[in-house]
């Protein structure tokens, strides 16, 4: 289990490492600079420019046995060139990042596919894999388009990232996910929400999600069909709770415990039983650590 950077709204990296370890998580997902949405007023940081901060972060990860499972921030935009991310990839490799994630906001799908291939090759040269994420607000809007991108790039180290909110909001069911070759799924991001968009724009819901198990997404059925050997990162930004004063540690603790409850409930469920799709997830008391 990991904690994604959006969940902690710009918490500096050394403190982020300690928070994850304190909550029993082995992984964090990272960006190289602070989150622009910063309700707690955390000081700005730049892993890109601050070598001393990188050294402190690496030391903290070694001390607490936490690693960076996913590096974010690699976006295809109209007219951009993924080769411009070479220095950022060098920093990610220095930090021991296992995978980097990409999305596209370029409406040109063919060009986006080519840029994905360039990024995947550059990441591979530095010992990292690459994932592609889809969301209704992006050019790669759904699972089918993401699979087409994977087929185009045609590399074993370029695979899918499944975000539970984006999966459901793009109209897909757990059965759709079950039909995908598990070898093509490299990473998952877990959160909950309503099935229908609440905000006037998609971004409003993306930064104001729900604790896993408290919304309408069929999380247990999604977890049941995900590969068992991937990192599950908790991407649960809850802007309203943060603005109301709930500390980052308390929000993260609630999400970690809820995710463990869901995973335990899934492990205890008799094989072949499914909840009706769209019914709220129900969690059972956690009896194991993941």
C-alpha positions as CSV (number, residue, x, y, z in Angstrom):
1,X,0.0,0.0,0.0
2,X,1.2,3.5,-0.8
3,X,0.1,7.1,-0.3
4,X,-0.2,9.4,-3.3
5,X,1.1,12.9,-3.3
6,X,-2.3,14.4,-3.9
7,X,-3.5,12.9,-0.7
8,X,-1.1,15.1,1.4
9,X,-1.5,18.4,-0.5
10,X,2.1,19.5,-0.8
11,X,3.5,18.0,2.4
12,X,7.3,18.2,2.0
13,X,9.0,15.0,1.0
14,X,10.9,14.1,4.2
15,X,7.8,14.6,6.3
16,X,5.8,12.6,3.7
17,X,8.2,9.7,4.1
18,X,7.8,9.7,7.9
19,X,4.0,10.0,7.6
20,X,3.8,6.9,5.3
21,X,6.0,4.9,7.6
22,X,4.1,5.9,10.7
23,X,0.9,4.6,9.0
24,X,2.5,1.3,8.0
25,X,2.8,2.1,4.3
26,X,5.8,1.1,2.3
27,X,5.4,3.4,-0.6
28,X,4.7,7.0,-1.6
29,X,4.1,8.6,-5.0
30,X,6.0,11.8,-5.5
31,X,6.3,15.0,-7.6
32,X,9.4,17.1,-7.8
33,X,7.8,20.3,-6.4
34,X,4.9,21.2,-4.1
35,X,1.3,20.9,-4.9
36,X,-0.4,24.1,-6.1
37,X,-3.4,23.2,-4.0
38,X,-1.9,23.7,-0.5
39,X,-4.7,24.3,2.1
40,X,-2.3,23.8,5.0
41,X,0.3,26.3,3.8
42,X,3.2,23.9,3.6
43,X,6.5,25.5,2.7
44,X,7.4,25.2,-1.0
45,X,10.0,22.6,-2.0
46,X,11.9,21.5,-5.1
47,X,13.5,18.1,-5.3
48,X,14.5,19.2,-8.8
49,X,16.6,22.1,-7.6
50,X,17.6,21.2,-4.1
51,X,20.3,18.5,-4.0
52,X,20.4,18.6,-0.2
53,X,16.7,17.9,0.1
54,X,17.1,14.9,-2.2
55,X,19.9,13.6,0.1
56,X,17.7,14.0,3.1
57,X,14.7,12.4,1.4
58,X,16.9,9.4,0.4
59,X,18.2,9.1,3.9
60,X,14.7,9.2,5.4
61,X,13.5,6.5,2.9
62,X,16.4,4.3,3.9
63,X,15.8,4.8,7.6
64,X,12.1,4.2,7.4
65,X,12.1,1.5,4.7
66,X,9.9,3.5,2.4
67,X,10.4,3.9,-1.4
68,X,8.8,6.0,-4.2
69,X,6.5,3.7,-6.2
70,X,5.5,6.3,-8.7
71,X,6.8,9.6,-10.1
72,X,4.2,12.1,-11.4
73,X,4.3,15.2,-13.5
74,X,5.0,13.9,-17.0
75,X,2.3,15.5,-19.2
76,X,2.0,15.5,-22.9
77,X,0.8,18.9,-24.0
78,X,0.3,20.4,-27.5
79,X,3.7,21.3,-28.9
80,X,5.6,19.8,-26.0
81,X,8.5,17.4,-26.3
82,X,9.0,14.6,-23.8
83,X,12.8,14.9,-24.3
84,X,12.5,18.1,-22.2
85,X,11.9,15.8,-19.2
86,X,15.3,14.3,-19.3
87,X,16.6,16.1,-16.3
88,X,13.5,15.3,-14.3
89,X,13.9,11.7,-15.1
90,X,17.5,11.8,-13.9
91,X,16.2,13.2,-10.5
92,X,13.5,10.5,-10.3
93,X,16.2,7.8,-11.0
94,X,18.4,9.3,-8.3
95,X,15.5,9.0,-5.8
96,X,15.0,5.3,-6.7
97,X,11.6,5.8,-8.3
98,X,10.2,2.5,-9.7
99,X,7.7,3.9,-12.3
100,X,6.8,7.2,-13.8
101,X,3.2,8.1,-14.8
102,X,2.1,10.0,-17.9
103,X,-1.1,11.6,-19.1
104,X,-1.9,13.6,-22.2
105,X,-3.7,16.8,-22.7
106,X,-2.8,17.0,-26.4
107,X,-5.9,16.3,-28.6
108,X,-3.7,14.7,-31.2
109,X,-3.8,11.0,-30.2
110,X,-1.2,9.9,-32.7
111,X,1.3,12.5,-31.5
112,X,0.4,11.6,-27.9
113,X,1.2,7.9,-28.6
114,X,4.6,8.8,-30.0
115,X,5.4,11.0,-27.0
116,X,4.5,8.1,-24.7
117,X,6.9,5.9,-26.5
118,X,9.7,8.5,-26.2
119,X,9.0,8.8,-22.4
120,X,9.0,5.1,-22.0
121,X,12.3,4.7,-23.8
122,X,13.9,7.5,-21.7
123,X,12.6,6.0,-18.5
124,X,13.8,2.6,-19.4
125,X,17.3,3.9,-20.0
126,X,17.2,5.0,-16.4
127,X,15.8,1.7,-15.0
128,X,12.2,2.8,-14.6
129,X,8.9,1.6,-16.0
130,X,6.1,3.9,-17.3
131,X,2.4,3.9,-16.8
132,X,-0.4,5.7,-18.6
133,X,-3.4,7.0,-16.8
134,X,-6.9,7.7,-18.3
135,X,-9.6,10.0,-17.0
136,X,-12.8,11.6,-18.5
137,X,-11.1,15.0,-18.4
138,X,-8.0,13.9,-20.4
139,X,-7.4,13.1,-24.1
140,X,-7.1,9.4,-23.1
141,X,-10.6,9.4,-21.6
142,X,-11.3,5.7,-20.9
143,X,-9.9,2.2,-20.6
144,X,-10.3,1.4,-24.3
145,X,-8.2,4.4,-25.4
146,X,-5.6,3.6,-22.8
147,X,-5.3,0.1,-24.1
148,X,-4.9,1.4,-27.6
149,X,-2.0,3.6,-26.3
150,X,-0.4,0.5,-24.7
151,X,-0.7,-1.4,-27.9
152,X,0.8,1.4,-30.0
153,X,3.8,1.8,-27.7
154,X,4.2,-2.0,-27.6
155,X,6.7,-2.1,-24.8
156,X,6.5,-4.5,-21.8
157,X,7.5,-1.6,-19.5
158,X,4.7,0.7,-20.7
159,X,1.5,-0.4,-18.9
160,X,-1.8,0.8,-17.4
161,X,-2.5,2.8,-14.2
162,X,-6.0,2.2,-13.0
163,X,-7.6,5.0,-10.9
164,X,-10.8,3.7,-9.4
165,X,-12.6,7.0,-9.6
166,X,-11.6,7.5,-13.3
167,X,-12.5,3.9,-14.1
168,X,-16.0,4.2,-12.8
169,X,-16.6,7.8,-14.0
170,X,-15.5,6.8,-17.6
171,X,-18.3,4.3,-17.7
172,X,-16.4,1.1,-17.0
173,X,-17.3,-1.8,-14.7
174,X,-15.2,-4.3,-12.8
175,X,-16.1,-6.8,-15.5
176,X,-14.5,-4.6,-18.1
177,X,-11.3,-4.5,-16.0
178,X,-11.4,-8.2,-15.5
179,X,-11.3,-8.7,-19.3
180,X,-7.9,-6.9,-19.4
181,X,-4.8,-9.0,-19.4
182,X,-3.5,-8.6,-15.8
183,X,0.0,-8.3,-17.1
184,X,-0.9,-4.9,-18.7
185,X,-1.9,-3.4,-15.3
186,X,1.1,-2.0,-13.4
187,X,-0.4,0.2,-10.7
188,X,-3.7,1.2,-9.1
189,X,-4.9,4.4,-7.3
190,X,-7.7,3.9,-4.8
191,X,-10.3,6.4,-3.8
192,X,-14.1,6.6,-3.5
193,X,-16.7,9.1,-4.8
194,X,-20.2,9.3,-6.2
195,X,-20.8,7.6,-9.5
196,X,-22.1,10.9,-11.0
197,X,-20.0,14.0,-11.2
198,X,-20.8,16.4,-8.4
199,X,-18.7,19.5,-9.3
200,X,-19.3,21.8,-12.2
201,X,-16.0,20.7,-13.6
202,X,-14.3,17.3,-13.3
203,X,-11.3,18.8,-11.4
204,X,-13.5,19.8,-8.5
205,X,-14.3,16.2,-7.8
206,X,-10.7,15.1,-8.4
207,X,-9.4,17.1,-5.5
208,X,-12.4,16.4,-3.2
209,X,-12.8,12.6,-3.1
210,X,-14.1,10.3,-0.4
211,X,-12.5,7.8,2.0
212,X,-12.5,4.3,0.4
213,X,-15.8,2.6,1.3
214,X,-17.7,5.8,2.0
215,X,-18.9,6.5,-1.6
216,X,-20.6,4.7,-4.4
217,X,-17.8,3.1,-6.4
218,X,-17.7,-0.7,-6.5
219,X,-14.3,-0.8,-4.9
220,X,-14.4,-4.4,-3.6
221,X,-15.3,-5.7,-7.0
222,X,-12.5,-3.6,-8.6
223,X,-10.0,-4.8,-6.0
224,X,-11.1,-8.4,-6.7
225,X,-9.9,-8.2,-10.3
226,X,-6.7,-6.2,-9.9
227,X,-3.4,-8.1,-10.1
228,X,-2.4,-9.1,-6.5
229,X,1.2,-8.0,-6.8
230,X,0.8,-4.3,-7.7
231,X,1.1,-1.2,-5.5
232,X,-2.2,0.3,-4.4
233,X,-1.7,4.0,-3.9
234,X,-4.3,5.9,-1.9
235,X,-5.1,9.0,-4.0
236,X,-7.7,10.6,-1.8
237,X,-7.4,14.4,-1.8
238,X,-10.1,15.8,0.5
239,X,-10.0,19.5,0.0
240,X,-13.1,20.3,2.1
241,X,-11.8,18.3,5.1
242,X,-8.4,20.0,4.8
243,X,-9.9,23.5,4.6
244,X,-12.1,22.6,7.6
245,X,-8.9,22.0,9.6
246,X,-8.5,18.2,9.6
247,X,-4.8,17.5,9.8
248,X,-3.1,15.6,7.0
249,X,-2.1,12.8,9.3
250,X,-5.7,12.2,10.4
251,X,-7.1,12.2,6.9
252,X,-4.4,9.8,5.7
253,X,-4.9,7.6,8.7
254,X,-8.6,7.3,8.0
255,X,-7.9,6.4,4.3
256,X,-5.2,3.8,5.2
257,X,-7.5,2.1,7.7
258,X,-10.5,2.1,5.4
259,X,-8.3,0.6,2.6
260,X,-7.1,-2.1,4.9
261,X,-10.6,-2.9,5.9
262,X,-11.6,-3.2,2.2
263,X,-8.7,-5.4,1.4
264,X,-9.5,-7.6,4.4
265,X,-13.2,-7.8,3.4
266,X,-12.2,-8.8,-0.1
267,X,-9.8,-11.5,1.2
268,X,-12.6,-13.0,3.4
269,X,-15.3,-12.9,0.7
270,X,-16.3,-16.3,-0.7
271,X,-15.0,-16.8,-4.2
272,X,-17.5,-15.9,-7.0
273,X,-19.7,-13.6,-4.9
274,X,-20.2,-10.0,-6.2
275,X,-22.1,-7.0,-4.9
276,X,-24.5,-5.3,-7.3
277,X,-22.4,-2.9,-9.3
278,X,-22.8,0.7,-8.0
279,X,-23.8,-0.4,-4.5
280,X,-21.7,1.3,-1.8
281,X,-18.8,-0.7,-0.6
282,X,-19.1,-2.2,2.9
283,X,-16.0,-2.7,5.0
284,X,-15.3,-5.3,7.7
285,X,-13.0,-4.8,10.7
286,X,-9.4,-5.2,9.7
287,X,-7.6,-8.2,11.0
288,X,-4.5,-8.1,8.9
289,X,-1.8,-5.7,7.9
290,X,-1.0,-5.1,4.3
